[in-house]
């Protein structure tokens, strides 16, 4: 095997690429050569992931903060949610990169190289990855790179952007409760789509305050800034603060079925359909997908992992909720308020994490206007709708 040949190539070292690479650092793969490619050195705190789970998780050593309670604010009512044995966890981008890359660099069978990725193809049963550092081949390539063509295809169906800007702020006075984050705050104006804020407190004076929007178009930077300033004034009660860091991004929420594979390439992360079409949640889906890929490789099976028929029901739920939001059949703020005020936290978090059972799902359906979702489900079954 030449220096350009590998068993596995991972294209992209974001959440999906590093989650898979972290698992391939297992000694069980010590006889495999793994190449991780990315154009960036992964030395910036460019994003934050939040998720929840019971007990210890794979990345607990890198988790920055975790909580067992959180606030939900609807447009008319608020509720403090006791999570029981569930922990709501905050993972900062740079902490995750450092943690995963440290393990990867300890493994002699793994290589991380900076390179611009131009194309991924396949020939004679091998994946071929063309980069600024040359061409590399492998038995399998795993790509988290979302192409503009795939986004364009997704926009032909039900489609919204989840877009956001977050400020890491240090305030002059004690205004935050470090024991309890704000999971969703819909008390803000709803000029288009659905808008909410979440607040992740580090201390009584410092927190990440993030403004999130579900809409067809991504906003310009000044629009977020205006609304974040207003939120700090109205709901945090603070006008004197320092912005230590700013993060901004967007995530596609779509009914489009993203491909799982093409030739010898397996798609992972958002590119592989791991983003929930109704909410944009991705991180835990990535972990389950990465685990399934690695388990298949250990057993000598194809790493192309398709969801079971039972798992696919969540896609139907997502598409129904996405249609309700995208078509404006019911406003997002009162819809989420009904979900969170009429259901125990475990039920709704299990559902959002795709770990609920049918009994939980039926109870959730009964807590929101059923005729709205009946209409959405019927329309989703009709061609051309």
QUICOR-V728136 format. One record per helix or strand. SS is the DSSP state (h for helix, s for strand). FROM is the first residue (numbers start at 1). LEN is the number of residues. Records with the same first field share a line. If there is no record, write none. Layout:
SS=FROM-LEN ; FROM-LEN
This chain:
s=5-7 ; 34-5 ; 48-7 ; 65-3 ; 69-5 ; 78-5 ; 86-7 ; 110-5 ; 117-7 ; 126-6 ; 134-10 ; 159-13 ; 181-5 ; 194-8 ; 206-10 ; 241-14 ; 261-2 ; 265-3
h=15-10 ; 27-3 ; 60-3 ; 93-13 ; 148-7 ; 221-16 ; 269-4 ; 283-16 ; 313-14 ; 332-11 ; 345-8 ; 358-8 ; 370-12
